[in-house]
């Protein structure tokens, strides 16, 4: 498979897909995987970049998007900080 990373718009071939250090023939929605690619330096890819299938559904820039974020309770040490609720966020780039 050939993938494109956005926003740097780098296109490369995927050598393998892995889950928990075991090779997979394919990944399904919801799988937490890593993949090895050819001829791309670690310095060229940054946190937040998106990878997509270059032929069928390449990643494209968005002028804006709507996201739903869910926060759950979190305990810290002796003090308890709780964060609850759902928010709908809008972001324009």
C-alpha positions in Angstrom: 0.0 0.0 0.0 1.1 3.5 -0.7 0.3 6.2 1.9 0.5 9.9 2.0 1.4 11.8 5.2 -0.3 15.2 5.6 0.4 18.1 6.1 4.0 17.5 4.8 2.5 15.7 1.8 5.0 12.9 1.8 4.1 9.8 -0.2 5.8 6.4 0.5 5.2 2.7 0.5 4.3 0.7 3.7 6.6 -2.2 4.3 4.7 -3.8 7.2 1.8 -3.2 9.7 2.3 -4.4 13.3 0.3 -4.7 16.5 2.2 -5.4 19.7 5.3 -6.2 17.7 3.5 -8.9 15.6 3.0 -8.5 11.8 -0.6 -8.2 10.6 -1.9 -8.8 7.1 -4.3 -5.9 7.5 -5.6 -3.4 10.1 -9.2 -2.9 10.9 -11.0 0.2 12.3 -10.2 0.6 16.0 -6.9 -1.3 15.8 -4.0 0.4 17.5 -1.2 -0.3 15.1 2.2 0.9 13.9 3.6 0.6 10.4 7.0 0.7 8.8 7.5 2.9 5.8 10.3 3.2 3.2 12.5 6.3 2.6 11.0 8.6 5.2 13.1 10.0 8.0 11.7 10.1 11.5 12.4 13.9 11.4 10.0 14.3 8.5 7.0 13.0 10.4 5.6 14.9 13.4 3.0 14.2 16.0 -0.4 15.1 14.7 0.4 14.2 11.0 -2.3 12.1 9.3 -1.6 9.1 7.1 -4.0 7.9 4.4 -4.3 5.7 1.4 -2.8 7.6 -1.5 -5.0 6.0 -4.1 -8.4 5.7 -2.5 -8.7 8.3 0.2 -5.6 10.6 0.5 -5.6 13.0 3.5 -6.6 16.6 2.5 -6.4 19.9 4.4 -9.6 21.1 6.1 -10.6 24.7 6.5 -12.6 23.8 9.6 -13.9 20.8 11.5 -16.3 19.8 14.3 -15.1 17.5 17.0 -16.8 15.9 19.9 -14.6 15.5 23.0 -15.5 13.3 26.0 -13.6 13.8 29.3 -13.9 11.3 32.1 -13.0 11.5 35.8 -9.3 11.5 36.8 -7.9 11.0 40.2 -4.6 12.5 41.3 -2.8 11.6 44.5 -4.5 12.7 47.8 -6.5 15.4 46.1 -9.2 14.5 43.7 -9.6 16.5 40.5 -12.6 15.5 38.5 -13.4 16.5 34.9 -16.7 15.4 33.5 -18.9 16.2 30.6 -19.1 16.4 26.8 -18.2 19.4 24.7 -18.6 20.1 21.1 -15.7 22.0 19.7 -15.3 23.9 16.5 -11.9 24.8 15.2 -11.0 26.9 12.2 -7.5 26.7 10.6 
